Amino acid sequence: MMRHERLRFWLAGLAAAATGWLCYAGLARLAGALGVATWIPYPALRRQWLLIGESWQSAEFSGAIADASVFLTALAAVAAYYCARIVYHLSFAPVRQRRARWLIAGWIVGTVAMVALSQSLGWLYGAFPGFARIGWLSAALGFAVLAGAASGFARAWGRLMRARKVPATE
């Protein structure tokens, strides 16, 4: 039994929350400096009706998140997980293992690839406005492209890890 397990659990959770928030803020600022939109402001407030429980509620929105923001959130969550592991185990050893290094590298490379693909889809919609006017069909096709690319990247990264003889477990 580890000493002060409950305290380390709560400290790891606090460290993960702080790391996730700070990492996302830093990544969003970096993306903004590179010209990648993470938030799309509306020129005027937009009202939308939402079904919450059994009643309809009206909500006003001043903007919307972009796909890049979702990918940066996933990368910030991975960084928060690794920070929590360091705090919980009170050691860098679990994070410095070969498999952990390969996994974090895969998340970083994959996130950059997904943000680039998302930006490319945005440029495609801008170049062909008729395609973007299809509505739900263009959104479904965009989702299918992003999901297929993510799945293909995960499979390719797994094959690369096996080819480099990275251990399957830690």
C-alpha positions as CSV (number, residue, x, y, z in Angstrom):
1,M,0.0,0.0,0.0
2,M,1.3,3.4,-1.0
3,R,1.7,6.1,1.6
4,H,-0.8,9.0,1.4
5,E,-2.6,7.5,-1.5
6,R,-5.7,9.5,-1.2
7,L,-3.8,12.8,-0.9
8,R,-1.7,12.0,-4.0
9,F,-4.9,11.1,-5.8
10,W,-6.5,14.5,-5.1
11,L,-3.2,16.3,-5.8
12,A,-2.9,14.5,-9.1
13,G,-6.5,15.5,-10.0
14,L,-5.8,19.1,-9.2
15,A,-2.5,19.0,-11.2
16,A,-4.4,17.4,-14.1
17,A,-7.1,20.1,-14.1
18,A,-4.5,22.9,-13.9
19,T,-2.3,21.4,-16.6
20,G,-5.2,20.8,-18.9
21,W,-6.5,24.3,-18.6
22,L,-3.1,26.0,-18.9
23,C,-2.0,23.6,-21.8
24,Y,-5.2,24.3,-23.7
25,A,-4.8,28.1,-23.2
26,G,-1.2,27.9,-24.4
27,L,-2.1,25.7,-27.4
28,A,-5.0,28.0,-28.4
29,R,-2.8,31.0,-28.2
30,L,-0.1,29.3,-30.3
31,A,-2.7,28.2,-32.8
32,G,-4.0,31.8,-33.0
33,A,-0.5,33.1,-33.6
34,L,-0.1,30.6,-36.4
35,G,-3.4,31.7,-38.0
36,V,-5.5,28.7,-37.0
37,A,-9.0,29.7,-35.7
38,T,-10.1,28.1,-32.5
39,W,-13.2,30.3,-31.9
40,I,-15.4,31.8,-34.5
41,P,-17.2,34.9,-33.3
42,Y,-20.6,35.8,-34.7
43,P,-21.2,39.4,-35.8
44,A,-24.4,39.5,-33.7
45,L,-25.9,37.2,-31.0
46,R,-27.6,34.1,-32.4
47,R,-30.6,32.6,-30.7
48,Q,-31.1,28.8,-30.7
49,W,-33.8,26.7,-29.2
50,L,-32.5,23.6,-27.2
51,L,-34.5,20.7,-25.8
52,I,-33.3,20.4,-22.2
53,G,-35.1,17.6,-20.3
54,E,-38.8,17.9,-21.3
55,S,-38.9,21.6,-22.1
56,W,-37.5,23.9,-24.8
57,Q,-35.1,26.6,-23.7
58,S,-33.7,29.6,-25.6
59,A,-30.0,30.2,-25.6
60,E,-28.0,33.0,-27.2
61,F,-24.6,32.4,-28.7
62,S,-21.8,34.9,-29.5
63,G,-19.6,32.4,-31.3
64,A,-18.8,28.8,-31.9
65,I,-15.7,26.6,-31.4
66,A,-13.8,25.4,-34.4
67,D,-12.6,21.8,-35.1
68,A,-9.1,22.9,-34.2
69,S,-10.3,23.7,-30.7
70,V,-11.6,20.1,-30.2
71,F,-8.3,18.6,-31.3
72,L,-6.3,21.0,-29.0
73,T,-8.6,20.0,-26.1
74,A,-7.8,16.3,-26.7
75,L,-4.0,17.1,-26.7
76,A,-4.4,19.1,-23.5
77,A,-6.2,16.2,-21.9
78,V,-3.4,13.9,-22.8
79,A,-0.8,16.3,-21.3
80,A,-3.0,16.5,-18.2
81,Y,-3.1,12.7,-17.9
82,Y,0.7,12.5,-18.1
83,C,1.1,15.3,-15.5
84,A,-1.3,13.5,-13.2
85,R,0.7,10.3,-13.6
86,I,3.9,12.2,-12.6
87,V,2.2,13.7,-9.5
88,Y,0.5,10.5,-8.4
89,H,3.6,8.3,-8.7
90,L,5.9,11.1,-7.5
91,S,8.3,10.1,-10.2
92,F,9.0,10.8,-13.9
93,A,9.8,7.1,-14.5
94,P,6.3,6.1,-15.7
95,V,6.3,9.0,-18.2
96,R,9.9,8.4,-19.4
97,Q,9.2,4.8,-20.4
98,R,9.6,4.1,-24.1
99,R,5.9,3.3,-24.7
100,A,4.8,6.4,-23.0
101,R,7.1,8.6,-25.1
102,W,5.9,7.0,-28.3
103,L,2.3,7.5,-27.3
104,I,2.7,11.2,-26.4
105,A,4.6,11.7,-29.7
106,G,1.7,10.0,-31.5
107,W,-0.8,12.3,-29.9
108,I,1.3,15.4,-30.8
109,V,1.8,14.3,-34.4
110,G,-1.8,13.2,-34.8
111,T,-3.2,16.4,-33.4
112,V,-1.1,18.5,-35.8
113,A,-2.2,16.3,-38.7
114,M,-5.9,16.5,-37.7
115,V,-5.7,20.3,-37.3
116,A,-4.1,20.6,-40.7
117,L,-6.8,18.3,-42.2
118,S,-9.5,20.4,-40.6
119,Q,-8.1,23.6,-41.9
120,S,-7.9,22.0,-45.4
121,L,-11.6,21.1,-45.2
122,G,-12.3,24.7,-44.2
123,W,-10.4,25.9,-47.3
124,L,-12.2,23.4,-49.4
125,Y,-15.6,24.6,-48.2
126,G,-14.4,28.2,-48.9
127,A,-13.3,27.3,-52.4
128,F,-16.5,25.5,-53.3
129,P,-19.3,27.3,-51.5
130,G,-22.0,25.1,-53.1
131,F,-20.5,22.2,-51.3
132,A,-20.9,23.9,-47.9
133,R,-24.5,24.8,-48.7
134,I,-25.5,21.2,-48.8
135,G,-25.8,21.4,-45.0
136,W,-26.0,18.2,-43.0
137,L,-24.5,16.2,-45.9
138,S,-21.3,18.3,-46.1
139,A,-21.0,18.1,-42.3
140,A,-21.4,14.3,-42.4
141,L,-18.8,14.0,-45.2
142,G,-16.4,16.2,-43.2
143,F,-16.9,14.1,-40.1
144,A,-16.4,10.9,-42.1
145,V,-13.1,12.3,-43.6
146,L,-11.9,13.4,-40.1
147,A,-12.9,10.1,-38.5
148,G,-11.4,8.0,-41.3
149,A,-8.1,10.0,-41.1
150,A,-7.9,9.6,-37.3
151,S,-8.5,5.9,-37.6
152,G,-6.0,5.5,-40.3
153,F,-3.4,7.5,-38.4
154,A,-4.0,5.4,-35.3
155,R,-3.5,2.2,-37.2
156,A,-0.4,3.5,-39.0
157,W,1.1,4.8,-35.7
158,G,0.4,1.4,-34.1
159,R,2.2,-0.4,-37.0
160,L,5.1,2.0,-36.7
161,M,5.4,1.3,-32.9
162,R,5.3,-2.5,-33.6
163,A,8.0,-2.1,-36.3
164,R,10.2,-0.2,-33.9
165,K,9.6,-2.9,-31.3
166,V,7.9,-0.7,-28.7
167,P,6.6,-2.9,-25.9
168,A,2.8,-3.5,-25.9
169,T,2.5,-2.8,-22.2
170,E,4.5,-0.8,-19.7
